[in-house]
Amino acid sequence: MEKSQTKQESGTARFEIAAEAVERLCAGRKSPLLVAIDGRTGAGKTTLAKYLRARFSCNLFHMDDFYLQGYQRTPERLREVGGNVDYERFREEVLIPVLRGETVHYQPFNYLTMDFDLSYARRISPKRLNLIEGTYSMHPYFGDPYDLRIFMDVEYAVQLRNVIDREGTAELDDYIDKWIPKTDRYLERFGIEERCEIRIRFPSGE
C-alpha cells in the first residue's frame, strides 16, 4: 500500500494527488481497475469522481443509486453499522459484472419516491477503469476488490455548510441527527480512512 497522503489546496488542484495515483495505476497492465472514493458527508466525493471521469473517460458508479429498498428497512437493518445501503444488490449488479468485464445493468433506487427510477435504467459497457463513489463503497461486505482507495475528509463546520449548499436547510436536521452520525460510525467501525492510500481534505477556506 502506498503511503497515505493529504492535500488541502483549493479547487480541483486538491484532486491532482488522486489523478496522479490513477495515472500510475493505469500504467500497469491489469484490467479491470477499480477505484473507491469513500469518506465523510459533504467532503466532495461526487465532485472528485466527476473530475476523474472527465479526465480519464472511465465508468462511474454511485452508491446513492443503491438506497435501501422498502422491505430492507427493518429496525435490525437500520441499526446495523454500514447497513444504510443495499450492498447486496450493489455487489450482484455492479461489482461482480465489473470484475468479470461484463456490461452492467441496474436501476437506481430513489429514496424520495421509495421506488426504482425505471426511466433512468443504466446500461454501462465495460471499461478498463471504474470508479465507485460514495459512502459505503468500501463496506467490508465487498471484501477488498479495489486497486486504489481514496478517503475524502472535511471538518464539521464546513461539512454542514456544504450540506446546506447542496440540500438547503430543510434537510439539515436530518443530516445532523441521522445521516452524518451513521456515516461517521461506519467510517470509524471499519477503519475506512486507515485503509486508504490517498486522503484529500475539503479546504476550510473554500
N, C-alpha and C positions, 0 to 999 in steps of 0.2 A: 504494500500500500504506500502511496506517495505521502509525503509529509503534509499534514493539514496546513492550509494557508488561508489567510484572511485578507479581504480587500474592502476599503471603505470609500473609494473615490465616488464622486457624484456621477449621475447619468449612467450611460451604458459603459463608461470606462471601467466601472467596477466589475463588469462582466467579462473583461478580457482574460482574466485568470481562468475562467471556465472555458472560454473559446480556445485558449491555447491548449488546455488539457484535452479538449475534444479533438483538436487538430493532431495532437500526439497519438491519441487513440486511433484515429482514422489512418494514421501512417502505418499501422500494423496490417496484418492480413485477415484477422478474424472477422467473420460475418455470421450472424448479425451482431451489431453492437448495441448495448442498452445502457442508457444514462438515466439515473434517477435524480430528480430535483425535489427535495423534501425540505421541511422546515416550518418556521412559525407563520401563523396567520398574518397576512399583510406585509410579508417580508420581500415580495417581488418574485415569487416562484413563477407565476404565469408570464410576467414581463421578461424574465430571463429566458424562459422556454421559447417564447415567440422570437426573441432576438436570435437564439441559436438556430431555430428552424429557418429563419430568413437567411442566415449566414451559411448554413450547411445544406439547405434543401432536404431536410430529413423528415421522418414521421414524428408526429407529436400526439401523445395520448394524455387526456386529463382525468385525474382521479375524481374530479367533481361530477363527471358523467356517470359515476357508479355510486350514487347516493343509495342509501338503504331503501329497498322496496318495502311496501306496507307490511307484508307478512313477516318481515325480518325485524321489525321494530318492536321486539318484545322487551320487557323490563330487563331480562338477563342480558340481551344483546346490547342494550343501551348502557348498561353498567360496565360492559366489557371495555377494558382499555384497548383502544385501537379498533373497537367494534363498530365505529360510526361510518363504515364504508362497506360496500358489497364486494369484499375481497374475493369471495368465491367466484362471482361472475367475472370479475376483472381477470383473475388467473385463467379461467377457462376461455374467455372470449378475446383476451388481448395477449397476455404473456405467453401462453402455450403456442398460439399461432405465430407470434413474432419469432419465438425461438426456433420454430420449425421452418421459418421462411415462407409462411403462408399468408394469403390475404386475410385481413382482419375484418369481421363483420360484427357490428354491435349497434344497439340503440341507446342513446343517452337517456338517463332517468332524471326527470325534472322534479326537484323537491318542492317546487311551488304547486304543481298540479298533482304531485304524487303519482305520476304515470310516466310511461315511456314516451319520448318525443319521436313518434313514428315518422314525422316529416323530416327529421334530421338523422335518419339512419345512416350509419357510417360504413363505407366500404373502402378500406385503406390497403393499397397494394404494398407488397414487401419492399423495403428499402434497407440498405446496409445499416444506417444509423437511425436509432429510435429513442426518442425522449419520452420518459414517463414523468409527468409533472403533477405535483400536488401532495398535500398532507396524506400520509398513509402509503405513499408509493414505496416505502421501504419496510412495510409491515412484515414481520417475521413469517407470516403465513406463506409468503412468496419464496422463502429461502433467500438465496443471495444470487440472483440472476444477472446482477449489474456489473458492467465493466468500469463504470465511474459513478461516484455518488457525490452529490453537491448539496450542502446544507445552507439554507437561506435564513439569516438571523435579523432581528430588529428589536430595538428597545421598546419597552411597553408604551411609553407616551407616543412615540412615532407610530407604533402599531395601531393604536386607537385612532390616530389622525388618518392613517391610511384606510382603515375600515370605514370611517365617516366619508372619506372622499369616494370610496367605491360603492358603499351601500346606503349612504345617508344616515341620519340619526335614528330613524325608526328601528333599525336592526341593532343599534349599539348595545342595548341592554342584554340582548340575547348573546351577543359576542362576548361581553364581559362576564356574564353569568354562566354561559354554557360552552360556546364553541372554542374560545381561547383556552379555558381550563382543560377541555377534553384534548385539544391538540397538545398542550404542554405535558399532560400526563402521559400521552403516547410517546412523545419525544424523550421524556425522562425515563420511563419504564424500560424502553427498548434501546436506550443509549444511541439514538439516531445520529446525533451530532458527532459522537466519537467514532462512528463507523464511516464517516465521510472523508474523502480525500481533499475536497475543496470546501471552504467556508466563506460565504460572502455576506457582509453585514449591510443592511439598508442604512445609508448615512443619515445621521440625526439632523443635519442641516439642509437636507434636500426638500 
